[in-house]
Amino acid sequence: MKTSQGDNDNRKNGMDPNVIAMPTLAERDRMRREKEKLERARNSASEPMINIPPITKWLIGFILAIHILVGVALNPEQGTWVIEHFGFTPEKFHDGNIDIYALSSLITHMFLHGGWMHVVMNLFMLAAFGSGVEKWLGSRRMLILFFASGLLGVAAHYILNTASAYPMIGASGGLSGLFAASIVMINKGQREMGGRIGILPFALLWIALSIGFGMMGAPDGSAIAWAAHVGGFLGGFLVLKLMKI
């Protein structure tokens, strides 16, 4: 094999033209940072300003559509009938008067709301907590968490209001579970960055606020099912534990 004068010079300088030089650790680290920077810029350019994941978006749309149907499309008598049959009424289970409406109310109560203030506040919370949790857990597990927390909220409300004849409506139990998951998600991120905030202060504050607002009642004078808030919140931690999160 013939060699050129340039090859001979490279060998003299400690460089073999037949050997491919590998980048140093510092060079690889710099290339990785540049690649991540380009990917972040590309994602920022392609993502919409308000990026709500699909399941959270569908839940928001479904709850809003039902509220418009019940509150606007139906007359007051028809709306009252829907609330009485598809809202969760503890007395029905206490007296054994369990029909198809009572059984379905374990889920359907989560899609009914008392007024625009109620539904707007819950949809805002769903967008805030649901989006982050769905991106973290994935759509399927986020949906399981939402409904399981709602059912545990129903259980807590029933235990403390066994003979109540008033229907409970609203997605607050499921939303409280999503909030619990948001706290866990943030806490895990803090630990990865070396922080040590802990969950207990946020949990105690949420429970205290739920009970306090429940005792005061809603601005329109209606009662707040604070037990469902607390039950759904604690249930959210339980569901995450069962998911081994």
Biotite code that builds the C-alpha atoms (Angstrom):
import biotite.structure as struc

atoms = struc.array([
    struc.Atom([0.000, 0.000, 0.000], chain_id="A", res_id=1, res_name="MET", atom_name="CA", element="C"),
    struc.Atom([1.361, 3.384, -0.969], chain_id="A", res_id=2, res_name="LYS", atom_name="CA", element="C"),
    struc.Atom([1.302, 6.276, 1.399], chain_id="A", res_id=3, res_name="THR", atom_name="CA", element="C"),
    struc.Atom([1.276, 9.938, 0.631], chain_id="A", res_id=4, res_name="SER", atom_name="CA", element="C"),
    struc.Atom([3.488, 12.586, 2.123], chain_id="A", res_id=5, res_name="GLN", atom_name="CA", element="C"),
    struc.Atom([0.389, 13.839, 4.057], chain_id="A", res_id=6, res_name="GLY", atom_name="CA", element="C"),
    struc.Atom([-0.098, 10.420, 5.627], chain_id="A", res_id=7, res_name="ASP", atom_name="CA", element="C"),
    struc.Atom([3.525, 10.315, 6.695], chain_id="A", res_id=8, res_name="ASN", atom_name="CA", element="C"),
    struc.Atom([3.144, 13.760, 8.244], chain_id="A", res_id=9, res_name="ASP", atom_name="CA", element="C"),
    struc.Atom([0.013, 12.642, 10.122], chain_id="A", res_id=10, res_name="ASN", atom_name="CA", element="C"),
    struc.Atom([1.845, 9.616, 11.540], chain_id="A", res_id=11, res_name="ARG", atom_name="CA", element="C"),
    struc.Atom([4.631, 11.861, 12.678], chain_id="A", res_id=12, res_name="LYS", atom_name="CA", element="C"),
    struc.Atom([2.061, 13.979, 14.486], chain_id="A", res_id=13, res_name="ASN", atom_name="CA", element="C"),
    struc.Atom([0.527, 10.908, 16.121], chain_id="A", res_id=14, res_name="GLY", atom_name="CA", element="C"),
    struc.Atom([-2.451, 10.742, 13.726], chain_id="A", res_id=15, res_name="MET", atom_name="CA", element="C"),
    struc.Atom([-3.242, 7.563, 11.797], chain_id="A", res_id=16, res_name="ASP", atom_name="CA", element="C"),
    struc.Atom([-5.423, 8.265, 8.709], chain_id="A", res_id=17, res_name="PRO", atom_name="CA", element="C"),
    struc.Atom([-6.851, 4.715, 8.882], chain_id="A", res_id=18, res_name="ASN", atom_name="CA", element="C"),
    struc.Atom([-8.256, 5.274, 12.398], chain_id="A", res_id=19, res_name="VAL", atom_name="CA", element="C"),
    struc.Atom([-11.533, 7.174, 12.848], chain_id="A", res_id=20, res_name="ILE", atom_name="CA", element="C"),
    struc.Atom([-11.224, 9.641, 15.691], chain_id="A", res_id=21, res_name="ALA", atom_name="CA", element="C"),
    struc.Atom([-14.025, 9.330, 18.279], chain_id="A", res_id=22, res_name="MET", atom_name="CA", element="C"),
    struc.Atom([-15.460, 12.467, 19.901], chain_id="A", res_id=23, res_name="PRO", atom_name="CA", element="C"),
    struc.Atom([-14.402, 13.177, 23.423], chain_id="A", res_id=24, res_name="THR", atom_name="CA", element="C"),
    struc.Atom([-16.790, 13.038, 26.384], chain_id="A", res_id=25, res_name="LEU", atom_name="CA", element="C"),
    struc.Atom([-17.080, 16.830, 26.395], chain_id="A", res_id=26, res_name="ALA", atom_name="CA", element="C"),
    struc.Atom([-17.860, 16.866, 22.669], chain_id="A", res_id=27, res_name="GLU", atom_name="CA", element="C"),
    struc.Atom([-20.536, 14.159, 23.057], chain_id="A", res_id=28, res_name="ARG", atom_name="CA", element="C"),
    struc.Atom([-22.124, 16.092, 25.915], chain_id="A", res_id=29, res_name="ASP", atom_name="CA", element="C"),
    struc.Atom([-22.159, 19.278, 23.827], chain_id="A", res_id=30, res_name="ARG", atom_name="CA", element="C"),
    struc.Atom([-23.766, 17.459, 20.862], chain_id="A", res_id=31, res_name="MET", atom_name="CA", element="C"),
    struc.Atom([-26.403, 15.946, 23.166], chain_id="A", res_id=32, res_name="ARG", atom_name="CA", element="C"),
    struc.Atom([-27.327, 19.366, 24.577], chain_id="A", res_id=33, res_name="ARG", atom_name="CA", element="C"),
    struc.Atom([-27.579, 20.836, 21.077], chain_id="A", res_id=34, res_name="GLU", atom_name="CA", element="C"),
    struc.Atom([-29.826, 17.941, 19.976], chain_id="A", res_id=35, res_name="LYS", atom_name="CA", element="C"),
    struc.Atom([-32.119, 18.385, 23.016], chain_id="A", res_id=36, res_name="GLU", atom_name="CA", element="C"),
    struc.Atom([-32.287, 22.127, 22.364], chain_id="A", res_id=37, res_name="LYS", atom_name="CA", element="C"),
    struc.Atom([-33.359, 21.530, 18.755], chain_id="A", res_id=38, res_name="LEU", atom_name="CA", element="C"),
    struc.Atom([-36.003, 18.990, 19.847], chain_id="A", res_id=39, res_name="GLU", atom_name="CA", element="C"),
    struc.Atom([-37.446, 21.393, 22.434], chain_id="A", res_id=40, res_name="ARG", atom_name="CA", element="C"),
    struc.Atom([-37.603, 24.166, 19.853], chain_id="A", res_id=41, res_name="ALA", atom_name="CA", element="C"),
    struc.Atom([-39.296, 21.836, 17.353], chain_id="A", res_id=42, res_name="ARG", atom_name="CA", element="C"),
    struc.Atom([-41.854, 20.659, 19.923], chain_id="A", res_id=43, res_name="ASN", atom_name="CA", element="C"),
    struc.Atom([-42.587, 24.212, 21.064], chain_id="A", res_id=44, res_name="SER", atom_name="CA", element="C"),
    struc.Atom([-43.242, 25.262, 17.503], chain_id="A", res_id=45, res_name="ALA", atom_name="CA", element="C"),
    struc.Atom([-45.541, 22.318, 16.739], chain_id="A", res_id=46, res_name="SER", atom_name="CA", element="C"),
    struc.Atom([-47.575, 22.216, 19.979], chain_id="A", res_id=47, res_name="GLU", atom_name="CA", element="C"),
    struc.Atom([-50.688, 24.396, 20.362], chain_id="A", res_id=48, res_name="PRO", atom_name="CA", element="C"),
    struc.Atom([-50.722, 27.128, 22.997], chain_id="A", res_id=49, res_name="MET", atom_name="CA", element="C"),
    struc.Atom([-53.258, 25.182, 25.088], chain_id="A", res_id=50, res_name="ILE", atom_name="CA", element="C"),
    struc.Atom([-52.212, 21.541, 24.939], chain_id="A", res_id=51, res_name="ASN", atom_name="CA", element="C"),
    struc.Atom([-54.918, 19.407, 26.589], chain_id="A", res_id=52, res_name="ILE", atom_name="CA", element="C"),
    struc.Atom([-54.485, 15.616, 26.181], chain_id="A", res_id=53, res_name="PRO", atom_name="CA", element="C"),
    struc.Atom([-57.293, 13.663, 24.444], chain_id="A", res_id=54, res_name="PRO", atom_name="CA", element="C"),
    struc.Atom([-59.060, 11.975, 27.389], chain_id="A", res_id=55, res_name="ILE", atom_name="CA", element="C"),
    struc.Atom([-59.094, 15.169, 29.450], chain_id="A", res_id=56, res_name="THR", atom_name="CA", element="C"),
    struc.Atom([-60.414, 17.022, 26.422], chain_id="A", res_id=57, res_name="LYS", atom_name="CA", element="C"),
    struc.Atom([-63.183, 14.453, 25.871], chain_id="A", res_id=58, res_name="TRP", atom_name="CA", element="C"),
    struc.Atom([-64.199, 14.561, 29.535], chain_id="A", res_id=59, res_name="LEU", atom_name="CA", element="C"),
    struc.Atom([-64.416, 18.359, 29.433], chain_id="A", res_id=60, res_name="ILE", atom_name="CA", element="C"),
    struc.Atom([-66.518, 18.256, 26.274], chain_id="A", res_id=61, res_name="GLY", atom_name="CA", element="C"),
    struc.Atom([-68.818, 15.526, 27.604], chain_id="A", res_id=62, res_name="PHE", atom_name="CA", element="C"),
    struc.Atom([-69.440, 17.242, 30.952], chain_id="A", res_id=63, res_name="ILE", atom_name="CA", element="C"),
    struc.Atom([-70.081, 20.573, 29.234], chain_id="A", res_id=64, res_name="LEU", atom_name="CA", element="C"),
    struc.Atom([-72.461, 18.993, 26.689], chain_id="A", res_id=65, res_name="ALA", atom_name="CA", element="C"),
    struc.Atom([-74.491, 17.280, 29.426], chain_id="A", res_id=66, res_name="ILE", atom_name="CA", element="C"),
    struc.Atom([-74.688, 20.490, 31.442], chain_id="A", res_id=67, res_name="HIS", atom_name="CA", element="C"),
    struc.Atom([-75.987, 22.391, 28.422], chain_id="A", res_id=68, res_name="ILE", atom_name="CA", element="C"),
    struc.Atom([-78.486, 19.616, 27.681], chain_id="A", res_id=69, res_name="LEU", atom_name="CA", element="C"),
    struc.Atom([-79.833, 19.440, 31.240], chain_id="A", res_id=70, res_name="VAL", atom_name="CA", element="C"),
    struc.Atom([-79.641, 23.131, 32.093], chain_id="A", res_id=71, res_name="GLY", atom_name="CA", element="C"),
    struc.Atom([-80.585, 24.699, 28.782], chain_id="A", res_id=72, res_name="VAL", atom_name="CA", element="C"),
    struc.Atom([-82.284, 22.220, 26.447], chain_id="A", res_id=73, res_name="ALA", atom_name="CA", element="C"),
    struc.Atom([-84.568, 20.675, 29.080], chain_id="A", res_id=74, res_name="LEU", atom_name="CA", element="C"),
    struc.Atom([-87.273, 22.532, 30.966], chain_id="A", res_id=75, res_name="ASN", atom_name="CA", element="C"),
    struc.Atom([-86.943, 22.878, 34.775], chain_id="A", res_id=76, res_name="PRO", atom_name="CA", element="C"),
    struc.Atom([-89.178, 19.879, 35.493], chain_id="A", res_id=77, res_name="GLU", atom_name="CA", element="C"),
    struc.Atom([-87.198, 17.626, 33.161], chain_id="A", res_id=78, res_name="GLN", atom_name="CA", element="C"),
    struc.Atom([-83.913, 18.893, 34.597], chain_id="A", res_id=79, res_name="GLY", atom_name="CA", element="C"),
    struc.Atom([-85.089, 18.149, 38.119], chain_id="A", res_id=80, res_name="THR", atom_name="CA", element="C"),
    struc.Atom([-86.097, 14.631, 37.067], chain_id="A", res_id=81, res_name="TRP", atom_name="CA", element="C"),
    struc.Atom([-82.597, 14.009, 35.662], chain_id="A", res_id=82, res_name="VAL", atom_name="CA", element="C"),
    struc.Atom([-80.932, 15.239, 38.872], chain_id="A", res_id=83, res_name="ILE", atom_name="CA", element="C"),
    struc.Atom([-83.215, 13.135, 41.089], chain_id="A", res_id=84, res_name="GLU", atom_name="CA", element="C"),
    struc.Atom([-82.668, 9.940, 39.076], chain_id="A", res_id=85, res_name="HIS", atom_name="CA", element="C"),
    struc.Atom([-79.044, 10.252, 37.958], chain_id="A", res_id=86, res_name="PHE", atom_name="CA", element="C"),
    struc.Atom([-77.630, 12.089, 40.956], chain_id="A", res_id=87, res_name="GLY", atom_name="CA", element="C"),
    struc.Atom([-76.390, 9.913, 43.823], chain_id="A", res_id=88, res_name="PHE", atom_name="CA", element="C"),
    struc.Atom([-78.991, 9.755, 46.625], chain_id="A", res_id=89, res_name="THR", atom_name="CA", element="C"),
    struc.Atom([-77.740, 7.884, 49.739], chain_id="A", res_id=90, res_name="PRO", atom_name="CA", element="C"),
    struc.Atom([-81.277, 7.214, 50.998], chain_id="A", res_id=91, res_name="GLU", atom_name="CA", element="C"),
    struc.Atom([-81.995, 4.889, 48.073], chain_id="A", res_id=92, res_name="LYS", atom_name="CA", element="C"),
    struc.Atom([-79.156, 2.571, 49.052], chain_id="A", res_id=93, res_name="PHE", atom_name="CA", element="C"),
    struc.Atom([-79.953, 2.872, 52.737], chain_id="A", res_id=94, res_name="HIS", atom_name="CA", element="C"),
    struc.Atom([-83.595, 1.828, 52.186], chain_id="A", res_id=95, res_name="ASP", atom_name="CA", element="C"),
    struc.Atom([-82.737, -0.847, 49.624], chain_id="A", res_id=96, res_name="GLY", atom_name="CA", element="C"),
    struc.Atom([-84.604, 1.044, 46.883], chain_id="A", res_id=97, res_name="ASN", atom_name="CA", element="C"),
    struc.Atom([-81.891, 0.238, 44.345], chain_id="A", res_id=98, res_name="ILE", atom_name="CA", element="C"),
    struc.Atom([-82.984, 0.348, 40.716], chain_id="A", res_id=99, res_name="ASP", atom_name="CA", element="C"),
    struc.Atom([-81.108, 0.880, 37.467], chain_id="A", res_id=100, res_name="ILE", atom_name="CA", element="C"),
    struc.Atom([-81.080, 4.651, 38.040], chain_id="A", res_id=101, res_name="TYR", atom_name="CA", element="C"),
    struc.Atom([-79.587, 4.286, 41.514], chain_id="A", res_id=102, res_name="ALA", atom_name="CA", element="C"),
    struc.Atom([-76.850, 1.956, 40.263], chain_id="A", res_id=103, res_name="LEU", atom_name="CA", element="C"),
    struc.Atom([-75.995, 4.197, 37.321], chain_id="A", res_id=104, res_name="SER", atom_name="CA", element="C"),
    struc.Atom([-75.892, 7.227, 39.636], chain_id="A", res_id=105, res_name="SER", atom_name="CA", element="C"),
    struc.Atom([-72.623, 5.918, 41.092], chain_id="A", res_id=106, res_name="LEU", atom_name="CA", element="C"),
    struc.Atom([-71.056, 7.173, 37.838], chain_id="A", res_id=107, res_name="ILE", atom_name="CA", element="C"),
    struc.Atom([-73.596, 9.540, 36.277], chain_id="A", res_id=108, res_name="THR", atom_name="CA", element="C"),
    struc.Atom([-73.553, 11.929, 39.252], chain_id="A", res_id=109, res_name="HIS", atom_name="CA", element="C"),
    struc.Atom([-70.032, 12.932, 38.160], chain_id="A", res_id=110, res_name="MET", atom_name="CA", element="C"),
    struc.Atom([-71.350, 14.430, 34.908], chain_id="A", res_id=111, res_name="PHE", atom_name="CA", element="C"),
    struc.Atom([-74.131, 16.539, 36.448], chain_id="A", res_id=112, res_name="LEU", atom_name="CA", element="C"),
    struc.Atom([-73.641, 20.004, 37.948], chain_id="A", res_id=113, res_name="HIS", atom_name="CA", element="C"),
    struc.Atom([-75.856, 22.452, 39.749], chain_id="A", res_id=114, res_name="GLY", atom_name="CA", element="C"),
    struc.Atom([-75.080, 25.673, 37.885], chain_id="A", res_id=115, res_name="GLY", atom_name="CA", element="C"),
    struc.Atom([-72.627, 27.442, 35.615], chain_id="A", res_id=116, res_name="TRP", atom_name="CA", element="C"),
    struc.Atom([-70.307, 28.435, 38.449], chain_id="A", res_id=117, res_name="MET", atom_name="CA", element="C"),
    struc.Atom([-70.151, 24.823, 39.603], chain_id="A", res_id=118, res_name="HIS", atom_name="CA", element="C"),
    struc.Atom([-69.436, 23.367, 36.174], chain_id="A", res_id=119, res_name="VAL", atom_name="CA", element="C"),
    struc.Atom([-66.938, 26.071, 35.132], chain_id="A", res_id=120, res_name="VAL", atom_name="CA", element="C"),
    struc.Atom([-64.903, 25.651, 38.315], chain_id="A", res_id=121, res_name="MET", atom_name="CA", element="C"),
    struc.Atom([-64.850, 21.868, 37.904], chain_id="A", res_id=122, res_name="ASN", atom_name="CA", element="C"),
    struc.Atom([-63.923, 22.062, 34.212], chain_id="A", res_id=123, res_name="LEU", atom_name="CA", element="C"),
    struc.Atom([-61.095, 24.464, 35.050], chain_id="A", res_id=124, res_name="PHE", atom_name="CA", element="C"),
    struc.Atom([-59.796, 21.993, 37.663], chain_id="A", res_id=125, res_name="MET", atom_name="CA", element="C"),
    struc.Atom([-60.172, 19.115, 35.218], chain_id="A", res_id=126, res_name="LEU", atom_name="CA", element="C"),
    struc.Atom([-58.137, 20.950, 32.588], chain_id="A", res_id=127, res_name="ALA", atom_name="CA", element="C"),
    struc.Atom([-55.456, 21.886, 35.138], chain_id="A", res_id=128, res_name="ALA", atom_name="CA", element="C"),
    struc.Atom([-55.079, 18.589, 37.003], chain_id="A", res_id=129, res_name="PHE", atom_name="CA", element="C"),
    struc.Atom([-56.250, 16.160, 34.325], chain_id="A", res_id=130, res_name="GLY", atom_name="CA", element="C"),
    struc.Atom([-53.830, 17.402, 31.669], chain_id="A", res_id=131, res_name="SER", atom_name="CA", element="C"),
    struc.Atom([-50.748, 16.958, 33.819], chain_id="A", res_id=132, res_name="GLY", atom_name="CA", element="C"),
    struc.Atom([-51.835, 13.610, 35.247], chain_id="A", res_id=133, res_name="VAL", atom_name="CA", element="C"),
    struc.Atom([-52.785, 12.208, 31.835], chain_id="A", res_id=134, res_name="GLU", atom_name="CA", element="C"),
    struc.Atom([-49.382, 13.159, 30.422], chain_id="A", res_id=135, res_name="LYS", atom_name="CA", element="C"),
    struc.Atom([-47.742, 11.560, 33.444], chain_id="A", res_id=136, res_name="TRP", atom_name="CA", element="C"),
    struc.Atom([-49.768, 8.352, 33.832], chain_id="A", res_id=137, res_name="LEU", atom_name="CA", element="C"),
    struc.Atom([-51.161, 7.916, 30.336], chain_id="A", res_id=138, res_name="GLY", atom_name="CA", element="C"),
    struc.Atom([-54.796, 8.102, 29.202], chain_id="A", res_id=139, res_name="SER", atom_name="CA", element="C"),
    struc.Atom([-55.974, 4.700, 30.472], chain_id="A", res_id=140, res_name="ARG", atom_name="CA", element="C"),
    struc.Atom([-54.582, 4.987, 33.985], chain_id="A", res_id=141, res_name="ARG", atom_name="CA", element="C"),
    struc.Atom([-55.702, 8.603, 34.286], chain_id="A", res_id=142, res_name="MET", atom_name="CA", element="C"),
    struc.Atom([-59.273, 7.543, 33.415], chain_id="A", res_id=143, res_name="LEU", atom_name="CA", element="C"),
    struc.Atom([-59.145, 4.679, 35.944], chain_id="A", res_id=144, res_name="ILE", atom_name="CA", element="C"),
    struc.Atom([-57.878, 7.087, 38.600], chain_id="A", res_id=145, res_name="LEU", atom_name="CA", element="C"),
    struc.Atom([-60.637, 9.615, 37.856], chain_id="A", res_id=146, res_name="PHE", atom_name="CA", element="C"),
    struc.Atom([-63.538, 7.164, 38.100], chain_id="A", res_id=147, res_name="PHE", atom_name="CA", element="C"),
    struc.Atom([-62.089, 5.157, 40.991], chain_id="A", res_id=148, res_name="ALA", atom_name="CA", element="C"),
    struc.Atom([-61.585, 8.351, 43.002], chain_id="A", res_id=149, res_name="SER", atom_name="CA", element="C"),
    struc.Atom([-65.140, 9.383, 42.169], chain_id="A", res_id=150, res_name="GLY", atom_name="CA", element="C"),
    struc.Atom([-66.478, 6.058, 43.478], chain_id="A", res_id=151, res_name="LEU", atom_name="CA", element="C"),
    struc.Atom([-64.437, 6.358, 46.658], chain_id="A", res_id=152, res_name="LEU", atom_name="CA", element="C"),
    struc.Atom([-65.799, 9.887, 47.062], chain_id="A", res_id=153, res_name="GLY", atom_name="CA", element="C"),
    struc.Atom([-69.322, 8.445, 46.781], chain_id="A", res_id=154, res_name="VAL", atom_name="CA", element="C"),
    struc.Atom([-68.463, 5.876, 49.450], chain_id="A", res_id=155, res_name="ALA", atom_name="CA", element="C"),
    struc.Atom([-67.228, 8.556, 51.854], chain_id="A", res_id=156, res_name="ALA", atom_name="CA", element="C"),
    struc.Atom([-70.320, 10.690, 51.240], chain_id="A", res_id=157, res_name="HIS", atom_name="CA", element="C"),
    struc.Atom([-72.601, 7.698, 51.831], chain_id="A", res_id=158, res_name="TYR", atom_name="CA", element="C"),
    struc.Atom([-70.909, 6.740, 55.103], chain_id="A", res_id=159, res_name="ILE", atom_name="CA", element="C"),
    struc.Atom([-71.434, 10.223, 56.550], chain_id="A", res_id=160, res_name="LEU", atom_name="CA", element="C"),
    struc.Atom([-74.862, 10.881, 54.975], chain_id="A", res_id=161, res_name="ASN", atom_name="CA", element="C"),
    struc.Atom([-76.478, 7.454, 54.927], chain_id="A", res_id=162, res_name="THR", atom_name="CA", element="C"),
    struc.Atom([-80.115, 8.576, 55.160], chain_id="A", res_id=163, res_name="ALA", atom_name="CA", element="C"),
    struc.Atom([-79.834, 11.757, 53.103], chain_id="A", res_id=164, res_name="SER", atom_name="CA", element="C"),
    struc.Atom([-82.606, 12.239, 50.528], chain_id="A", res_id=165, res_name="ALA", atom_name="CA", element="C"),
    struc.Atom([-80.691, 14.973, 48.655], chain_id="A", res_id=166, res_name="TYR", atom_name="CA", element="C"),
    struc.Atom([-78.952, 13.965, 45.400], chain_id="A", res_id=167, res_name="PRO", atom_name="CA", element="C"),
    struc.Atom([-75.216, 14.568, 45.222], chain_id="A", res_id=168, res_name="MET", atom_name="CA", element="C"),
    struc.Atom([-73.915, 15.756, 41.859], chain_id="A", res_id=169, res_name="ILE", atom_name="CA", element="C"),
    struc.Atom([-70.573, 16.925, 40.512], chain_id="A", res_id=170, res_name="GLY", atom_name="CA", element="C"),
    struc.Atom([-67.185, 15.543, 39.515], chain_id="A", res_id=171, res_name="ALA", atom_name="CA", element="C"),
    struc.Atom([-65.463, 16.757, 42.680], chain_id="A", res_id=172, res_name="SER", atom_name="CA", element="C"),
    struc.Atom([-64.561, 13.271, 43.955], chain_id="A", res_id=173, res_name="GLY", atom_name="CA", element="C"),
    struc.Atom([-62.760, 12.361, 40.745], chain_id="A", res_id=174, res_name="GLY", atom_name="CA", element="C"),
    struc.Atom([-61.149, 15.786, 40.504], chain_id="A", res_id=175, res_name="LEU", atom_name="CA", element="C"),
    struc.Atom([-59.881, 15.494, 44.075], chain_id="A", res_id=176, res_name="SER", atom_name="CA", element="C"),
    struc.Atom([-58.227, 12.217, 43.099], chain_id="A", res_id=177, res_name="GLY", atom_name="CA", element="C"),
    struc.Atom([-56.552, 13.952, 40.153], chain_id="A", res_id=178, res_name="LEU", atom_name="CA", element="C"),
    struc.Atom([-55.333, 16.655, 42.523], chain_id="A", res_id=179, res_name="PHE", atom_name="CA", element="C"),
    struc.Atom([-53.827, 13.997, 44.802], chain_id="A", res_id=180, res_name="ALA", atom_name="CA", element="C"),
    struc.Atom([-52.037, 12.532, 41.782], chain_id="A", res_id=181, res_name="ALA", atom_name="CA", element="C"),
    struc.Atom([-50.769, 16.006, 40.846], chain_id="A", res_id=182, res_name="SER", atom_name="CA", element="C"),
    struc.Atom([-49.237, 16.379, 44.320], chain_id="A", res_id=183, res_name="ILE", atom_name="CA", element="C"),
    struc.Atom([-47.498, 13.003, 44.002], chain_id="A", res_id=184, res_name="VAL", atom_name="CA", element="C"),
    struc.Atom([-46.258, 13.905, 40.523], chain_id="A", res_id=185, res_name="MET", atom_name="CA", element="C"),
    struc.Atom([-44.839, 17.248, 41.673], chain_id="A", res_id=186, res_name="ILE", atom_name="CA", element="C"),
    struc.Atom([-43.306, 15.675, 44.771], chain_id="A", res_id=187, res_name="ASN", atom_name="CA", element="C"),
    struc.Atom([-41.553, 13.029, 42.683], chain_id="A", res_id=188, res_name="LYS", atom_name="CA", element="C"),
    struc.Atom([-40.164, 15.752, 40.440], chain_id="A", res_id=189, res_name="GLY", atom_name="CA", element="C"),
    struc.Atom([-38.919, 17.695, 43.450], chain_id="A", res_id=190, res_name="GLN", atom_name="CA", element="C"),
    struc.Atom([-37.156, 14.627, 44.824], chain_id="A", res_id=191, res_name="ARG", atom_name="CA", element="C"),
    struc.Atom([-35.455, 14.035, 41.482], chain_id="A", res_id=192, res_name="GLU", atom_name="CA", element="C"),
    struc.Atom([-34.152, 17.606, 41.639], chain_id="A", res_id=193, res_name="MET", atom_name="CA", element="C"),
    struc.Atom([-33.024, 17.191, 45.235], chain_id="A", res_id=194, res_name="GLY", atom_name="CA", element="C"),
    struc.Atom([-35.953, 18.936, 46.926], chain_id="A", res_id=195, res_name="GLY", atom_name="CA", element="C"),
    struc.Atom([-37.789, 17.579, 49.980], chain_id="A", res_id=196, res_name="ARG", atom_name="CA", element="C"),
    struc.Atom([-41.184, 19.281, 50.259], chain_id="A", res_id=197, res_name="ILE", atom_name="CA", element="C"),
    struc.Atom([-43.274, 16.228, 51.146], chain_id="A", res_id=198, res_name="GLY", atom_name="CA", element="C"),
    struc.Atom([-46.949, 15.423, 50.553], chain_id="A", res_id=199, res_name="ILE", atom_name="CA", element="C"),
    struc.Atom([-48.377, 15.695, 54.073], chain_id="A", res_id=200, res_name="LEU", atom_name="CA", element="C"),
    struc.Atom([-48.628, 19.533, 54.296], chain_id="A", res_id=201, res_name="PRO", atom_name="CA", element="C"),
    struc.Atom([-50.556, 19.746, 51.008], chain_id="A", res_id=202, res_name="PHE", atom_name="CA", element="C"),
    struc.Atom([-52.804, 16.827, 51.972], chain_id="A", res_id=203, res_name="ALA", atom_name="CA", element="C"),
    struc.Atom([-53.706, 18.341, 55.345], chain_id="A", res_id=204, res_name="LEU", atom_name="CA", element="C"),
    struc.Atom([-54.338, 21.752, 53.779], chain_id="A", res_id=205, res_name="LEU", atom_name="CA", element="C"),
    struc.Atom([-56.650, 20.279, 51.108], chain_id="A", res_id=206, res_name="TRP", atom_name="CA", element="C"),
    struc.Atom([-58.629, 18.290, 53.690], chain_id="A", res_id=207, res_name="ILE", atom_name="CA", element="C"),
    struc.Atom([-58.960, 21.341, 55.952], chain_id="A", res_id=208, res_name="ALA", atom_name="CA", element="C"),
    struc.Atom([-60.109, 23.543, 53.058], chain_id="A", res_id=209, res_name="LEU", atom_name="CA", element="C"),
    struc.Atom([-62.595, 20.921, 51.867], chain_id="A", res_id=210, res_name="SER", atom_name="CA", element="C"),
    struc.Atom([-64.158, 20.585, 55.304], chain_id="A", res_id=211, res_name="ILE", atom_name="CA", element="C"),
    struc.Atom([-64.119, 24.360, 55.877], chain_id="A", res_id=212, res_name="GLY", atom_name="CA", element="C"),
    struc.Atom([-65.818, 25.213, 52.575], chain_id="A", res_id=213, res_name="PHE", atom_name="CA", element="C"),
    struc.Atom([-68.213, 22.316, 53.097], chain_id="A", res_id=214, res_name="GLY", atom_name="CA", element="C"),
    struc.Atom([-69.347, 23.774, 56.409], chain_id="A", res_id=215, res_name="MET", atom_name="CA", element="C"),
    struc.Atom([-69.831, 27.243, 54.895], chain_id="A", res_id=216, res_name="MET", atom_name="CA", element="C"),
    struc.Atom([-71.709, 26.000, 51.831], chain_id="A", res_id=217, res_name="GLY", atom_name="CA", element="C"),
    struc.Atom([-71.646, 27.183, 48.237], chain_id="A", res_id=218, res_name="ALA", atom_name="CA", element="C"),
    struc.Atom([-72.127, 30.862, 47.268], chain_id="A", res_id=219, res_name="PRO", atom_name="CA", element="C"),
    struc.Atom([-75.634, 30.091, 46.003], chain_id="A", res_id=220, res_name="ASP", atom_name="CA", element="C"),
    struc.Atom([-76.605, 28.598, 49.374], chain_id="A", res_id=221, res_name="GLY", atom_name="CA", element="C"),
    struc.Atom([-76.467, 24.955, 48.313], chain_id="A", res_id=222, res_name="SER", atom_name="CA", element="C"),
    struc.Atom([-74.600, 22.352, 50.351], chain_id="A", res_id=223, res_name="ALA", atom_name="CA", element="C"),
    struc.Atom([-71.116, 21.156, 49.427], chain_id="A", res_id=224, res_name="ILE", atom_name="CA", element="C"),
    struc.Atom([-70.458, 17.420, 49.635], chain_id="A", res_id=225, res_name="ALA", atom_name="CA", element="C"),
    struc.Atom([-67.141, 17.863, 51.412], chain_id="A", res_id=226, res_name="TRP", atom_name="CA", element="C"),
    struc.Atom([-66.936, 14.169, 52.345], chain_id="A", res_id=227, res_name="ALA", atom_name="CA", element="C"),
    struc.Atom([-66.812, 13.297, 48.631], chain_id="A", res_id=228, res_name="ALA", atom_name="CA", element="C"),
    struc.Atom([-63.940, 15.749, 48.182], chain_id="A", res_id=229, res_name="HIS", atom_name="CA", element="C"),
    struc.Atom([-61.967, 14.201, 51.041], chain_id="A", res_id=230, res_name="VAL", atom_name="CA", element="C"),
    struc.Atom([-62.861, 10.628, 50.058], chain_id="A", res_id=231, res_name="GLY", atom_name="CA", element="C"),
    struc.Atom([-61.854, 11.186, 46.425], chain_id="A", res_id=232, res_name="GLY", atom_name="CA", element="C"),
    struc.Atom([-58.640, 12.910, 47.502], chain_id="A", res_id=233, res_name="PHE", atom_name="CA", element="C"),
    struc.Atom([-57.553, 10.117, 49.837], chain_id="A", res_id=234, res_name="LEU", atom_name="CA", element="C"),
    struc.Atom([-58.798, 7.604, 47.289], chain_id="A", res_id=235, res_name="GLY", atom_name="CA", element="C"),
    struc.Atom([-56.470, 9.115, 44.702], chain_id="A", res_id=236, res_name="GLY", atom_name="CA", element="C"),
    struc.Atom([-53.464, 8.240, 46.856], chain_id="A", res_id=237, res_name="PHE", atom_name="CA", element="C"),
    struc.Atom([-54.844, 4.731, 47.372], chain_id="A", res_id=238, res_name="LEU", atom_name="CA", element="C"),
    struc.Atom([-55.358, 4.160, 43.642], chain_id="A", res_id=239, res_name="VAL", atom_name="CA", element="C"),
    struc.Atom([-51.827, 5.354, 42.859], chain_id="A", res_id=240, res_name="LEU", atom_name="CA", element="C"),
    struc.Atom([-50.538, 2.975, 45.532], chain_id="A", res_id=241, res_name="LYS", atom_name="CA", element="C"),
    struc.Atom([-52.395, 0.086, 43.919], chain_id="A", res_id=242, res_name="LEU", atom_name="CA", element="C"),
    struc.Atom([-50.945, 1.138, 40.564], chain_id="A", res_id=243, res_name="MET", atom_name="CA", element="C"),
    struc.Atom([-47.508, 1.025, 42.245], chain_id="A", res_id=244, res_name="LYS", atom_name="CA", element="C"),
    struc.Atom([-46.818, 4.645, 41.307], chain_id="A", res_id=245, res_name="ILE", atom_name="CA", element="C"),
])
